Amino acid sequence: MEVRRVQLTGGSSYILTLPKEWINSLNIKKNTPLGIHMQSDGTLLITPKMMQEQLQRTIEFDTTQAPEQMFLLRRLIGAYIAGYTIIKITSTGRIPEPVHGIVRTFTQTAIGQEVVEETDNSITLKDLLNPIEMPFDRTIKRMHIIVKGMYEDTIQAFQTKDKQLADDVIQRDTDIDRLHWLIARQYNIILRHVSLAEKMNITNSTASSCFLISRIIERIADHVVGIAENTSSLVKSKIDEKIIKHILTASTQSLDLFNRSINAFFRKDIKNSNETIELVTKLEELCEKINTMMLNQEGSIALSVGYIVESIQRIGEYSQDISETVINYLIGEEPEKTIE
């Protein structure tokens, strides 16, 4: 690291010379405007690019060779999450119809993506969402509400053998994916353009914690879908009433752990986070008991119920991961103290 000393000029102005190599590499001239951003840790960010210029990034995908459709969709999602604001899909000839289908699927799933220009051999997508308009905490709250509703309906579907309700839960998983992609996108943009964190009134530490929690919620939603899928296959099966009762108790416990972990994050309650972690052991013991009871059930039934119990337990354990993330985040946000 190069060290430069602050100079005092005119009796009241402080100046610091900039490295000549940096000046030359960016072709900075006299009167060139530079952006200066003060970070939360006291450091200064000096950039020749203004905020709007920083956020504009373009990527292009050539579909001349008619790539495998899912591969193209994954690349579009990757570009979205990476923070590209303009995505161009091109071809030397006419854009194949399957590519149009993939683009429609992508724009219907990714938040803020719209087709702004289209010709026979090109499609241009642009991000129309201002990141500042979608705060991290609001998105996390939305994800929690959706997954909570999915889980409650799944429990009801299992109890009442309602296949239609279970199938409806499965369809809602797309909403969680698109919200998780949004948080991942905003997090990556912040990593590249730290000044955005200031505009969103969020620290990099908070953004990182929100991203981790979002990813865990997305995985919890996957397990809820797994429970719903296995519930659909059990609607005509006869299951011991005692086992059903224990499964309902275990699912209620894991849902409570999930709610506690999220509430602790928003309330910044480190004590409640620790209590949530301690409660996971009871859920694991109950799930183990159910698995033992399933030994006397028919093979196909035992297999489906086993998957359900495993997902219930994993939801509790993922809630523990959220609580641990909250503790790490809150400890990191505490002011530094000198230990004597």
C-alpha angles and dihedrals in degrees: 000000000000116000122211126181124233114243128208118223132176090010095278110039124088119207135186122191118232124229111268092219090058092047093051096044091056094038092236114178137186112300092014106151116239126194116229119195125182112218126215091252092055097258122130125231114207116191135165089213123084120224098262091049091050093055096052110096127158131199130179131207120198112213097179091116090050096239122213106285100234090048090056091048091050090051091050090051090047092052090048094051091044088061104251111161097196124041120186123196111195140175134183087231134024115323106257115246093239088060090056088053092052091049090052091050090049097048091047091053107035114073115239098010116130136166106247099171134020134178134164092275105026143047122193121201123192133191107238096178120101106219090218090063092063109054116200095239093053091053092048090051091050092050091049093051093049096047092044089054091046092052095046091051091047091054090050092047090052092048095047097031090237105167094179092056091047091051090050090055090055091055092055093063090085090067090058093048093053093048091048090050089052093054091045089051094049091046092053091048090052091050089056097039110032092181088071090067089061092050090050090047092235134121122233088244092056092046090051092049091048090052092051092047091047091054091050092049089051089054091048088054089053090056091048087054089050090054090048092050092051090044089058090055092050101052092104096038127104111231126183109262091227090057091048090051092051092047091052090049092049093047091050090051094050091047089052090051090052093050092046093051094051094043090052089055094054093041092044087230108164093175093056090048090056092047090052091054091051092052094057091079091064091053092050091052092051092049090051089052091052091050090054091050090052093065090088095051128098113277100247092044092046090052095052094043089047090057090049093051091047091053092047089054093045091052088056092048092048087052086056089054090053090051092050090050090051092051092049090048095048093046089051091051094054115105115260117260130194113239111216 
